[in-house]
Amino acid sequence: MTPARLVQYARQRCSLCHDMDDALDSHFGDAISVERRDVDACPEWTERYGWDVPVLTTESGEELCRHQLDVAAVRHWLQGRDASSARSP
């Protein structure tokens, strides 16, 4: 199965961001693929998130969690994604 794609808005030297990376790997491994976006690389992201990182979203922008990994929220999203994939022809 293709890994679910998520987006993480983060900063280079952010311990919470590194903690979320480790937790994502630990809990979800190859089931997800995370695109990491450095909020300092884009003025719009810097304005939107500032120091309020990390933020984990779906590709469509739905926020799943902020600051710490919410394992239950990501699992819930994955289950809904898997259910809709099973219904698609």
N, C-alpha and C positions, 0 to 999 in steps of 0.2 A: 504494500500500500504506500502511496505517496505521502511523505510527511506533511503535516499541517504547517502552514506558514504563518508565523507571527512576526511582529515588529517590536523591537525594544528601543526606546529613546533613552540615551544614556550619556555619560561623560567619560572621558579618558581616565581620570584619576578618582573614580567614585567607588568607594568600598561597598556601598549598597548595590551598585550596578554589578560588581564582581560577585557579590553574594547571590544576586538573582541569577546570574549566569550559571553558577555552580548548582543552585537549586533546580534550575530548569534541566540541566544535564542529568542530575541525580534522579529527578522524578519522572522525566519524560524521554530522555535519551534520544534515540533516532525517530521517535514518533512525531517530533516537531522539528522545524527548521526556523531559526531565528535570524531575521535581518536586523543587524545592529546599526542604529543611526545616532551619530554623535550630534547632540543638540547644538554644539558650538559651530558646526559646519554649515548651519542654515539659520539666518536671522529669524525666520518665521518659527522654527522649532525653539530657538532660544527664547523668543518672546512668549511662546505658548507654555513651555515647560520650565524655563529658568533653572533654578536649582532643585526643582521638584521632580527629581529623577531617582531611580529608573521608573519608566512607565512601559507597560507591556500592552500592546494592542493587537487586534486582528489586522489583516491586510486592509480591510475596509474602514479601519479607524475606531472600531469598538474597543473601548478601554476595558481590559480584564483586571489589571491591578496596578498599583503604584507603590513604590518604596520597597515592598517585600512581595515575594511570590505568593499569590493566593492559589494554592494547589487546587482547591475545590472549584474555584472559578474557571481555571484552565481546563480541568477535567470536564466540567459541565459544558463548556464551549466545545470541547473535542467530541463529547457524546452527541451533542446536537448536530455537529458537522458530520459525524459518522452516520447518524440516522438519516439526514437529508441526502447523503451520498448513496445510501442503500436504496432510497426511494427513486433516485434518478435512473433513467434507462441507460 
